[in-house]
Amino acid sequence: MKDEINRGEYQCEAHLDLYDSPSCQSLATQAATGRHLQVLSTLNKDAIEVRLCEDGYSAWLPMPDLDKLTLAQTTYQAIALTRTEIHPRLPDVIAFTQNASKVPNYYLWGGTVSPNYDCSGLMQAAFAASGIWLPRDSYQQADFTESISVEELQPGDLVFFASDQKVNHVGLYLGNHCYIHSSGKDKGRNGIAIDRLSTQGDAIARAYYQQLHSCGRVVANYQLNQ
């Protein structure tokens, strides 16, 4: 398949792990079954460089996983969505995260498929399940969403956290000063949990609240080169 892999657009026939370098040592992201990708380079003998069509994310796919790709019958086309069209889908987005939290899980850097997610991977998967695509990383999601104040937060909005003013964490606002997120093992819950967006709560919840950076509202479906 290597001789043909540089032609056309492909779909994933299974969940795929994608890595941050051709050595394939560190997980960068995952591609769920059905996602589209384009090949950027086939020059490395151990992995090919690919770009996911839905969010433009580039990473490396190990050569043994090429057999899990099939030539796409149609190319991926992002659907334009307005805030009016997105709003009624938000209850399902919230339900996705809550259902995900009921399955045994742990925080996985690069995780975007069940059961283990990182923070932005959970957000991307939850919205994608309702036909809404977000960029991959938390700082990209912060830039993509419409900035709102804490006072304007509504269920389904995103809350962003930062260290040294760089956004590095995201959660989904549920209402009543609560949000759901997948946080790490060292400074978080090691998985999906609900925390309060206030000075109340335990040490972990308070630590995150102190790092609250901004809030954002999803008002569009992500499209490359928009």
C-alpha positions as CSV (number, residue, x, y, z in Angstrom):
1,M,0.0,0.0,0.0
2,K,3.0,2.3,0.5
3,D,3.4,2.8,-3.3
4,E,-0.2,4.0,-3.5
5,I,-0.6,5.9,-0.3
6,N,0.3,9.3,-1.7
7,R,-2.7,9.4,-4.0
8,G,-6.0,10.8,-2.9
9,E,-7.7,11.1,0.5
10,Y,-8.2,8.2,2.9
11,Q,-10.6,7.2,5.7
12,C,-9.8,5.4,8.9
13,E,-11.3,1.9,9.1
14,A,-10.4,1.7,12.8
15,H,-9.3,4.0,15.6
16,L,-5.8,5.0,15.0
17,D,-3.0,6.4,17.2
18,L,-1.1,9.2,15.7
19,Y,2.3,10.4,17.0
20,D,4.3,13.6,17.2
21,S,7.3,12.3,15.3
22,P,8.2,9.5,12.9
23,S,9.7,7.6,15.8
24,C,6.2,7.1,17.0
25,Q,7.1,7.2,20.7
26,S,4.8,10.0,22.0
27,L,1.0,10.1,21.2
28,A,-0.1,13.3,19.6
29,T,-3.7,12.6,18.8
30,Q,-6.1,9.8,17.7
31,A,-8.3,9.4,14.7
32,A,-11.6,7.7,15.2
33,T,-13.1,5.3,12.7
34,G,-14.5,7.1,9.8
35,R,-12.2,10.2,9.9
36,H,-10.6,11.5,6.8
37,L,-6.9,12.2,6.4
38,Q,-4.5,13.3,3.7
39,V,-0.9,12.1,3.3
40,L,1.8,14.8,3.6
41,S,4.9,12.7,3.3
42,T,5.8,9.0,2.6
43,L,9.6,9.5,2.7
44,N,10.2,8.0,6.2
45,K,10.5,4.2,6.4
46,D,8.8,3.9,9.8
47,A,5.8,6.2,9.5
48,I,3.9,8.5,7.1
49,E,3.0,12.1,7.9
50,V,-0.7,12.8,7.7
51,R,-3.1,15.6,8.2
52,L,-6.6,15.0,9.6
53,C,-9.1,16.7,7.3
54,E,-11.7,17.7,10.0
55,D,-9.3,19.8,12.1
56,G,-6.1,20.2,10.0
57,Y,-4.0,18.4,12.7
58,S,-0.7,16.9,11.4
59,A,0.9,13.9,13.0
60,W,2.6,10.6,12.1
61,L,1.0,7.2,11.4
62,P,3.1,4.1,11.9
63,M,3.6,2.1,8.7
64,P,2.0,-1.1,10.1
65,D,-1.3,0.8,10.4
66,L,-1.5,1.6,6.7
67,D,-3.8,-1.4,6.2
68,K,-6.4,0.4,8.4
69,L,-6.8,3.1,5.8
70,T,-9.1,2.9,2.8
71,L,-9.3,5.3,-0.2
72,A,-12.1,7.8,0.5
73,Q,-15.0,7.6,-1.9
74,T,-15.8,11.3,-1.4
75,T,-13.6,14.0,-0.1
76,Y,-14.3,15.6,3.3
77,Q,-16.3,18.8,3.2
78,A,-17.0,20.8,6.3
79,I,-20.6,21.9,6.8
80,A,-21.2,25.5,7.7
81,L,-23.2,25.8,10.9
82,T,-24.5,28.9,12.6
83,R,-24.9,29.5,16.3
84,T,-28.7,29.0,15.9
85,E,-28.0,25.6,14.4
86,I,-25.4,24.7,17.0
87,H,-27.4,25.7,20.1
88,P,-30.0,22.9,20.1
89,R,-27.2,20.3,19.8
90,L,-25.6,21.4,23.0
91,P,-27.6,19.2,25.3
92,D,-26.3,16.2,23.4
93,V,-22.8,17.5,23.6
94,I,-23.1,17.8,27.4
95,A,-24.7,14.3,27.6
96,F,-21.7,12.9,25.7
97,T,-19.3,14.1,28.3
98,Q,-21.5,13.0,31.2
99,N,-21.8,9.5,29.7
100,A,-18.1,9.4,29.1
101,S,-17.5,10.1,32.7
102,K,-19.5,7.0,33.7
103,V,-17.2,4.7,31.9
104,P,-13.9,3.8,33.7
105,N,-11.3,6.1,32.2
106,Y,-8.0,7.9,32.8
107,Y,-6.4,11.0,31.4
108,L,-4.5,10.2,28.2
109,W,-2.3,12.9,26.6
110,G,-3.4,12.9,22.9
111,G,-6.6,10.9,23.6
112,T,-9.7,11.7,21.5
113,V,-11.5,8.4,21.5
114,S,-13.3,6.5,24.2
115,P,-12.7,5.8,27.0
116,N,-9.5,7.8,27.7
117,Y,-9.2,11.5,26.7
118,D,-7.1,14.5,27.3
119,C,-8.9,17.8,28.0
120,S,-9.3,19.2,24.5
121,G,-9.8,15.7,23.0
122,L,-12.9,15.2,25.2
123,M,-14.2,18.6,24.0
124,Q,-13.5,17.8,20.3
125,A,-15.1,14.3,20.6
126,A,-18.2,15.6,22.4
127,F,-18.9,18.2,19.8
128,A,-18.0,16.0,16.9
129,A,-20.5,13.4,18.0
130,S,-23.1,16.1,17.3
131,G,-21.6,17.0,14.0
132,I,-19.7,20.1,15.2
133,W,-15.9,20.2,14.7
134,L,-13.5,22.1,16.9
135,P,-9.8,22.5,16.5
136,R,-7.7,19.9,18.3
137,D,-5.8,21.7,21.0
138,S,-7.1,23.8,23.9
139,Y,-5.3,27.0,22.9
140,Q,-6.7,26.6,19.3
141,Q,-10.2,26.0,20.7
142,A,-9.8,29.2,22.8
143,D,-8.9,31.2,19.6
144,F,-11.7,29.6,17.6
145,T,-14.6,30.2,20.0
146,E,-16.3,33.6,20.5
147,S,-14.9,35.2,23.6
148,I,-17.5,35.8,26.4
149,S,-17.4,36.8,30.0
150,V,-17.8,34.5,33.0
151,E,-21.2,36.2,33.6
152,E,-22.3,35.3,30.2
153,L,-21.6,31.5,30.5
154,Q,-24.3,29.2,29.5
155,P,-24.4,25.4,29.5
156,G,-22.3,24.2,26.5
157,D,-19.8,27.0,26.6
158,L,-16.1,26.3,27.1
159,V,-13.9,27.5,29.9
160,F,-10.2,27.8,29.4
161,F,-7.3,27.7,31.9
162,A,-3.8,28.9,31.5
163,S,-0.3,28.8,33.0
164,D,1.8,31.9,32.3
165,Q,-1.1,33.2,30.2
166,K,-0.8,30.3,27.7
167,V,-4.1,28.3,27.5
168,N,-3.3,24.7,28.3
169,H,-6.6,23.3,29.6
170,V,-10.3,23.3,28.7
171,G,-13.6,22.2,30.2
172,L,-17.3,22.3,29.3
173,Y,-19.6,24.5,31.3
174,L,-22.6,22.7,32.7
175,G,-24.3,25.5,34.6
176,N,-24.6,26.3,38.3
177,H,-20.9,27.2,38.4
178,C,-19.8,23.7,37.4
179,Y,-17.9,22.3,34.5
180,I,-16.8,18.9,33.3
181,H,-13.2,18.1,32.1
182,S,-10.6,15.5,31.7
183,S,-7.6,16.4,33.9
184,G,-4.2,14.9,34.4
185,K,-2.9,12.6,37.1
186,D,-0.4,14.9,38.8
187,K,-2.5,18.1,39.2
188,G,-6.0,16.9,38.4
189,R,-8.5,13.9,38.7
190,N,-6.7,11.6,36.2
191,G,-9.8,11.4,34.1
192,I,-13.2,12.9,33.5
193,A,-14.8,14.7,36.5
194,I,-17.0,17.7,37.4
195,D,-15.5,20.6,39.3
196,R,-16.9,23.9,40.5
197,L,-15.9,27.1,38.8
198,S,-15.5,29.0,42.1
199,T,-13.4,29.4,45.2
200,Q,-15.4,26.6,46.7
201,G,-14.4,22.9,46.4
202,D,-11.3,21.0,47.2
203,A,-7.7,21.9,46.5
204,I,-7.8,20.7,42.9
205,A,-10.9,22.7,42.1
206,R,-9.5,25.8,43.7
207,A,-6.2,25.4,41.8
208,Y,-7.9,25.2,38.5
209,Y,-10.1,28.2,39.3
210,Q,-7.1,30.3,40.1
211,Q,-5.9,29.5,36.6
212,L,-9.1,30.5,34.8
213,H,-8.1,32.4,31.7
214,S,-11.2,33.0,29.5
215,C,-14.5,31.6,28.3
216,G,-15.7,30.9,24.8
217,R,-18.8,30.1,22.9
218,V,-19.0,27.8,19.9
219,V,-20.7,29.7,17.2
220,A,-19.4,27.9,14.0
221,N,-18.2,24.6,12.7
222,Y,-14.5,24.5,12.2
223,Q,-13.3,24.8,8.6
224,L,-9.8,24.9,7.3
225,N,-8.6,28.2,6.0
226,Q,-11.7,29.9,7.3
